[in-house]
Amino acid sequence: SIGLWMDYLPKGDDKWRWYGVHKSFGLTVFVLIVIRIFWRSSNPTPNMPENMLKIEVFLAKAVHALLYAIMLIMPISGYIDSCAGDYHLAFFDLFEIPKIFDKNEALEEISVMVHHYTAILLGVAVSLHIVGALKHHFIVKDDTLLRMLPEKKGD
């Protein structure tokens, strides 16, 4: 991921430019996921296929909840890191993002750790989501994967 790659760049303008891009995309993801959560609350998802075992339904719901939690926690922990580390925080250099608190080394250390481990957890959760969808498509041969696609109008 870009976050891990950036850590290995030598200190300098290129590294800080990539950090700015990373933060801007993080803010974009945060705004989009908040919109998605509001949209989903008024647009229920289809029922799970009837042939799914109870444990599969539980796992599917748990992975979805984990993905939503991660997509909220990652940008929030990144924001906290930027505030607590007193780092530059702007959205694609178009405008500054206000910081809600001052430099705090202990909080910065915790937020960096949360951000790092949440990124690893994101990789695991996305992998589980993909494996589950492919299992249903190629092994179980139900419409689970197809249900993830947007509905065609006029069918």
Backbone hydrogen bonds in HBPLUS format (Angstrom, degrees):
<---DONOR---> <-ACCEPTOR-->    atom                        ^
c    i                          cat <-CA-CA->   ^        H-A-AA   ^      H-
h    n   atom  resd res      DA  || num        DHA   H-A  angle D-A-AA Bond
n    s   type  num  typ     dist DA aas  dist angle  dist       angle   num
A0005-TRP N   A0001-SER O   3.08 MM   4  6.29 165.9  2.10 154.8 159.2     1
A0006-MET N   A0002-ILE O   2.88 MM   4  5.97 156.7  1.93 149.7 155.0     2
A0008-TYR N   A0005-TRP O   3.11 MM   3  5.63 145.0  2.23 111.2 120.2     3
A0009-LEU N   A0006-MET O   3.08 MM   3  5.30 160.0  2.12 109.1 115.4     4
A0016-TRP N   A0012-GLY O   3.15 MM   4  6.45 167.1  2.16 158.2 161.7     5
A0017-ARG N   A0013-ASP O   2.86 MM   4  6.00 147.3  1.97 148.5 158.0     6
A0018-TRP N   A0014-ASP O   3.01 MM   4  6.29 158.0  2.06 151.0 155.9     7
A0019-TYR N   A0015-LYS O   2.96 MM   4  6.30 151.6  2.04 147.4 156.1     8
A0020-GLY N   A0016-TRP O   3.01 MM   4  6.23 150.7  2.10 140.0 147.2     9
A0021-VAL N   A0017-ARG O   3.03 MM   4  6.42 153.2  2.11 146.9 153.9    10
A0022-HIS N   A0018-TRP O   2.84 MM   4  6.05 164.4  1.87 152.5 157.0    11
A0023-LYS N   A0019-TYR O   2.88 MM   4  6.10 161.5  1.91 151.8 156.2    12
A0024-SER N   A0020-GLY O   2.98 MM   4  6.13 154.9  2.04 144.2 151.4    13
A0025-PHE N   A0021-VAL O   2.92 MM   4  6.20 160.7  1.96 156.0 160.5    14
A0026-GLY N   A0022-HIS O   2.92 MM   4  6.12 150.3  2.01 143.4 152.6    15
A0027-LEU N   A0023-LYS O   2.91 MM   4  6.20 153.7  1.98 148.1 154.1    16
A0028-THR N   A0024-SER O   2.98 MM   4  6.22 154.6  2.05 143.2 150.6    17
A0029-VAL N   A0025-PHE O   2.85 MM   4  6.10 162.2  1.88 152.5 156.4    18
A0030-PHE N   A0026-GLY O   2.95 MM   4  6.17 157.7  2.00 144.6 151.2    19
A0031-VAL N   A0027-LEU O   2.96 MM   4  6.24 166.6  1.98 154.9 157.0    20
A0032-LEU N   A0028-THR O   2.94 MM   4  6.14 166.3  1.95 153.5 157.7    21
A0033-ILE N   A0029-VAL O   2.81 MM   4  5.96 157.0  1.86 153.6 159.7    22
A0034-VAL N   A0030-PHE O   3.01 MM   4  6.22 155.1  2.07 149.5 156.1    23
A0035-ILE N   A0031-VAL O   3.02 MM   4  6.29 161.4  2.05 149.6 154.6    24
A0036-ARG N   A0032-LEU O   2.82 MM   4  6.04 155.7  1.88 144.9 152.5    25
A0037-ILE N   A0033-ILE O   2.85 MM   4  6.06 153.6  1.92 145.8 152.1    26
A0038-PHE N   A0034-VAL O   3.08 MM   4  6.38 163.1  2.11 151.1 154.8    27
A0039-TRP N   A0035-ILE O   2.83 MM   4  6.07 161.7  1.87 153.0 158.9    28
A0040-ARG N   A0036-ARG O   2.74 MM   4  5.88 163.3  1.77 151.7 156.5    29
A0041-SER N   A0037-ILE O   3.01 MM   4  6.14 143.9  2.14 141.9 151.1    30
A0042-SER N   A0039-TRP O   3.13 MM   3  5.56 143.8  2.27 106.4 116.1    31
A0043-ASN N   A0039-TRP O   3.01 MM   4  6.11 114.1  2.46 139.0 156.6    32
A0043-ASN N   A0040-ARG O   3.25 MM   3  4.80 148.3  2.36  91.3 100.6    33
A0052-MET N   A0049-PRO O   3.17 MM   3  5.79 167.9  2.18 119.6 122.3    34
A0056-GLU N   A0053-LEU O   3.00 MM   3  5.13 120.3  2.37  98.2 113.5    35
A0057-VAL N   A0053-LEU O   2.99 MM   4  6.38 155.1  2.06 154.7 161.8    36
A0058-PHE N   A0054-LYS O   2.92 MM   4  6.16 162.0  1.95 149.2 154.3    37
A0059-LEU N   A0055-ILE O   2.86 MM   4  6.05 163.2  1.89 145.8 150.6    38
A0060-ALA N   A0056-GLU O   2.84 MM   4  5.98 160.3  1.88 147.8 153.4    39
A0061-LYS N   A0057-VAL O   2.97 MM   4  6.16 166.4  1.99 151.5 155.0    40
A0062-ALA N   A0058-PHE O   2.83 MM   4  6.00 154.2  1.90 149.6 157.9    41
A0063-VAL N   A0059-LEU O   2.86 MM   4  6.03 161.3  1.90 151.9 156.0    42
A0064-HIS N   A0060-ALA O   3.02 MM   4  6.23 160.4  2.06 147.3 153.0    43
A0065-ALA N   A0061-LYS O   2.93 MM   4  6.11 162.7  1.96 147.7 152.5    44
A0066-LEU N   A0062-ALA O   2.86 MM   4  6.03 155.6  1.92 145.5 152.9    45
A0067-LEU N   A0063-VAL O   2.86 MM   4  6.09 155.3  1.92 148.8 155.2    46
A0068-TYR N   A0064-HIS O   3.02 MM   4  6.32 163.0  2.05 153.5 157.2    47
A0069-ALA N   A0065-ALA O   2.91 MM   4  6.13 164.5  1.93 151.0 155.7    48
A0070-ILE N   A0066-LEU O   2.87 MM   4  6.03 163.4  1.90 152.3 156.8    49
A0071-MET N   A0067-LEU O   2.94 MM   4  6.11 160.2  1.98 148.7 154.3    50
A0072-LEU N   A0068-TYR O   3.13 MM   4  6.40 126.0  2.43 140.9 154.0    51
A0072-LEU N   A0069-ALA O   3.17 MM   3  5.25 142.0  2.32  97.9 108.9    52
A0073-ILE N   A0069-ALA O   2.80 MM   4  6.00 167.7  1.81 157.1 161.1    53
A0074-MET N   A0070-ILE O   2.88 MM   4  5.80 172.4  1.89 155.2 156.9    54
A0076-ILE N   A0072-LEU O   3.29 MM   4  6.35 157.3  2.34 147.0 153.7    55
A0077-SER N   A0073-ILE O   2.80 MM   4  5.88 165.3  1.82 157.0 160.8    56
A0078-GLY N   A0074-MET O   2.94 MM   4  6.11 151.0  2.03 147.6 156.4    57
A0079-TYR N   A0075-PRO O   2.86 MM   4  6.02 153.1  1.94 143.3 150.2    58
A0080-ILE N   A0076-ILE O   2.92 MM   4  6.18 162.6  1.95 150.7 155.3    59
A0081-ASP N   A0077-SER O   2.90 MM   4  6.06 154.9  1.96 141.4 148.5    60
A0082-SER N   A0078-GLY O   2.99 MM   4  6.26 158.9  2.03 146.7 151.7    61
A0083-CYS N   A0079-TYR O   2.92 MM   4  6.25 160.9  1.96 154.9 160.1    62
A0084-ALA N   A0080-ILE O   2.76 MM   4  5.85 171.1  1.77 160.4 161.5    63
A0085-GLY N   A0081-ASP O   2.78 MM   4  5.67 143.2  1.91 142.9 152.8    64
A0087-TYR N   A0082-SER O   2.87 MM   5  4.90 161.0  1.90 148.1 152.5    65
A0086-ASP N   A0083-CYS O   2.99 MM   3  5.02 153.0  2.06 103.7 112.3    66
A0104-ASN N   A0084-ALA O   2.82 MM  20  4.65 158.8  1.86 123.1 127.2    67
A0097-ILE N   A0089-LEU O   2.82 MM   8  5.50 176.1  1.82 143.4 142.6    68
A0091-PHE N   A0095-PHE O   2.86 MM   4  5.64 160.1  1.90 165.6 170.2    69
A0094-LEU N   A0091-PHE O   2.72 MM   3  5.64 169.9  1.73 134.8 138.3    70
A0108-GLU N   A0104-ASN O   2.88 MM   4  6.09 155.8  1.94 154.9 163.0    71
A0109-GLU N   A0105-GLU O   2.97 MM   4  6.16 159.5  2.01 148.0 152.6    72
A0110-ILE N   A0106-ALA O   3.12 MM   4  6.41 158.8  2.17 148.0 153.2    73
A0111-SER N   A0107-LEU O   2.90 MM   4  6.08 166.0  1.92 152.7 156.8    74
A0112-VAL N   A0108-GLU O   2.92 MM   4  6.08 154.4  1.98 151.7 158.3    75
A0113-MET N   A0109-GLU O   3.14 MM   4  6.32 159.2  2.18 142.9 148.3    76
A0114-VAL N   A0110-ILE O   2.89 MM   4  6.18 162.9  1.92 155.4 160.1    77
A0115-HIS N   A0111-SER O   2.88 MM   4  5.95 164.3  1.91 145.8 150.6    78
A0116-HIS N   A0112-VAL O   2.90 MM   4  6.06 160.7  1.94 149.4 154.6    79
A0117-TYR N   A0113-MET O   2.97 MM   4  6.15 178.5  1.97 158.1 158.5    80
A0118-THR N   A0114-VAL O   2.88 MM   4  5.83 149.2  1.98 146.6 155.6    81
A0119-ALA N   A0115-HIS O   3.08 MM   4  6.19 144.3  2.21 138.4 147.0    82
A0120-ILE N   A0116-HIS O   3.22 MM   4  6.65 151.2  2.31 145.4 152.6    83
A0121-LEU N   A0117-TYR O   2.97 MM   4  6.19 160.7  2.00 143.8 149.3    84
A0122-LEU N   A0118-THR O   2.81 MM   4  6.02 142.9  1.94 141.8 152.2    85
A0123-GLY N   A0119-ALA O   3.20 MM   4  6.55 153.9  2.27 144.2 149.2    86
A0124-VAL N   A0120-ILE O   3.17 MM   4  6.57 154.4  2.24 148.4 155.3    87
A0125-ALA N   A0121-LEU O   2.85 MM   4  6.08 167.4  1.86 155.2 158.5    88
A0126-VAL N   A0122-LEU O   2.86 MM   4  5.99 167.6  1.88 156.9 160.1    89
A0127-SER N   A0123-GLY O   3.05 MM   4  6.08 156.0  2.11 138.8 146.0    90
A0128-LEU N   A0124-VAL O   2.91 MM   4  6.20 158.0  1.95 151.9 157.9    91
A0129-HIS N   A0125-ALA O   2.94 MM   4  6.15 155.3  2.01 147.0 154.0    92
A0130-ILE N   A0126-VAL O   2.93 MM   4  6.19 160.6  1.97 152.6 157.1    93
A0131-VAL N   A0127-SER O   2.87 MM   4  6.07 168.9  1.88 155.0 158.3    94
A0132-GLY N   A0128-LEU O   2.90 MM   4  6.00 161.6  1.94 147.2 152.5    95
A0133-ALA N   A0129-HIS O   3.02 MM   4  6.21 162.0  2.05 147.7 152.5    96
A0134-LEU N   A0130-ILE O   2.89 MM   4  6.08 166.3  1.91 156.7 160.6    97
A0135-LYS N   A0131-VAL O   2.85 MM   4  5.96 154.6  1.92 147.9 155.3    98
A0136-HIS N   A0132-GLY O   3.08 MM   4  6.30 162.0  2.12 147.5 151.7    99
A0137-HIS N   A0133-ALA O   3.00 MM   4  6.21 148.2  2.10 143.3 152.6   100
A0138-PHE N   A0134-LEU O   2.83 MM   4  5.86 176.8  1.83 158.0 158.9   101
A0139-ILE N   A0135-LYS O   2.87 MM   4  5.16 148.1  1.97 132.8 142.7   102
A0140-VAL N   A0135-LYS O   3.01 MM   5  6.41 161.2  2.05 151.2 157.3   103
A0141-LYS N   A0136-HIS O   2.77 MM   5  5.62 113.4  2.21 126.8 145.1   104
A0142-ASP N   A0136-HIS O   2.99 MM   6  5.82 157.1  2.04 150.6 155.9   105
A0147-ARG N   A0143-ASP O   2.89 MM   4  6.07 139.7  2.05 151.3 162.5   106
A0148-MET N   A0145-LEU O   3.11 MM   3  5.50 151.5  2.20 107.2 115.6   107
A0149-LEU N   A0146-LEU O   3.14 MM   3  5.52 157.4  2.19 109.1 115.9   108
